[in-house]
Amino acid sequence: MSDNLNVLGRPDFRARLAEVLAGARPRSAEALWQFVRAAYGLAVPRRAVCLGHAAPMDYLASAILRPGRDLVVWANRGGAKTELGAVAAHLDAVLRPGCQVRILGGSLDQSEKMYEYLVRKWRGPFAALLAREPTARRTELATGSAIEVLTQSPRSVRGQRVHRLKCDELDEFDPDVWQAAQFITQSGPGADGQWIAAQMEVFSTMHRPFGPMAALVERLSDCGFRNADCGLKDMPSEGAQGRGGGGAQGRPPPDAQSALRTPQLPLLLRWCLWEVIEPCPPERSCSRCPLWSGCGGKARGADGYFPIDDALAQHARASRAAWETEMLCLRPRGQGLVFDEFDPARHVAPVGFDPALPLYRAIDFGYANPFVCLWVQMKGDCAAQGAERGADERRAPPAPAAGAPQAALRGPQFSGPDLSRVQVRVLAEYVERERLICEHARAMRRLDPGPVAATYADPAGWHRSDVTGTGPCQELAAAGMRVRTPRAGILEGVELVRRLLKERPAAAGPGLVIDPSCRWLIRAFQEYHWEESADGRRGERPAKDGADHPLDALRYLLVGLFWRRLPLRERPWW
């Protein structure tokens, strides 16, 4: 036995073992699945049973067989995200001599969890590859590969230059650390001269409706990357790209190098409980199963490992919202959202211009932040009152009463208009950055679907620039658009929007209808949330982090039309 140990520890044996392993690198998904099962005892689920989802094996095949493309994994609790990330890190270190891997978790505990999975894999024959005993944070191989745990701090992340970065539980990341992590990965030759393409991998559930994982998934979904098929079928495997030794700096030939370049967008892979649950046997009755509403028979065709009895127990303990978010990978519901009453199924529908109804513009000014204009029509009793106040933007506005008390300009108590018979229809939106007000004015004129009764905007638009001597409101007036700027607090406007979102009898129809083309406004309703302190406490005001701009424009309009006791502030542009 001691002789065998001495042989395993010899440098020439370790070098020979590394060479054999690198030469035995799997070239197909089937060979990789068999390799993982033999080496680690893991039968990775290979079947996607939900529409648009991927199987866990799709991630492993992408990470190992098609390296060089960033990967985003959105999966359920208990969906083997961390375990599979550890397997991929171990395979990279073993099969690619000189590969540098870093693990960055949402917390140090999360990082160490993946690292702990890795340390277990250095037992048996793989132990002969170790250059020394692994420490609590770092493992070094005789082949020059190394795996290290990073802490959640910008100082730990900055200055790193590695081939692979594994980011576990993105929703727990500090924003500054996540920003710094974008610049860690860098391609380069490995210890054997083979080119190692840079790759970042992100693993997370999505339990924060406005968190970093939601923002990342939204960006990828907007670009059409919705499932595992995107880019997989037409991307050659690493074996098909060749293993050329390259030029003077160890780079591969031009053709191979082109094939290994990292695409601009990551690949989004999503799976849920039904991709990892164990196959449901025939003796279990679907009609009496508490999981039926979400499963619908999917578990019959599954090939996973998650025990059905465990899923039943967790389903019984969890709320519906938590179950759908954590286990079914549906978007998190309105925890912390300002307008959790907003339902796209009820409030989003095609809206056409009606010449019989008054038309309004609603504007939120911006330059680096987006400039937003909404075109809105009103139907119902209060709409007639609003039309009387707005009439036509070419008419001179009524002057405030002489001697009006200054206290009135600071805002009244909420007068509580009845909006139960009002329907607000948002027809279209215009969202642009870094343009002059005169350019916005021309664009809005072109997009007007009909005569505009009035334009409502942010009162801050009256502030004059020290450079130009004018403000946005003055410049719009110079372009022929007289702007009305109602003054009221944010929460008063929020309350008006809430009244429109309230449930109504089916015959009355919803109080707010948004055309599907208004993507910015619809997204804002789904992300607009209350401020949170560093310790997670919810504030009393909505956060100003991007989702507020379209809603601010809508709020100015509603306050201008339905706020009865406050005179509108209107001034000549000169």
PyMOL commands that set and color helices and strands:
alter all, ss='L'
color gray80, all
select helices_A, chain A and resi 2-9+11-23+29-40+56-65+81-95+108-120+124-129+154-157+170-172+175-181+212-222+238-241+254-260+273-276+292-295+298-301+308-317+320-326+344-347+381-390+406-410+437-447+459-462+472-478+490-501+519-527+548-562
alter helices_A, ss='H'
color red, helices_A
select strands_A, chain A and resi 71-74+100-105+138-140+146-150+164-168+188-189+195-196+199-204+267-270+359-364+371-380+422-432+454-457+483-484+512-514+530-532+538-542
alter strands_A, ss='S'
color yellow, strands_A
deselect
rebuild
show_as cartoon
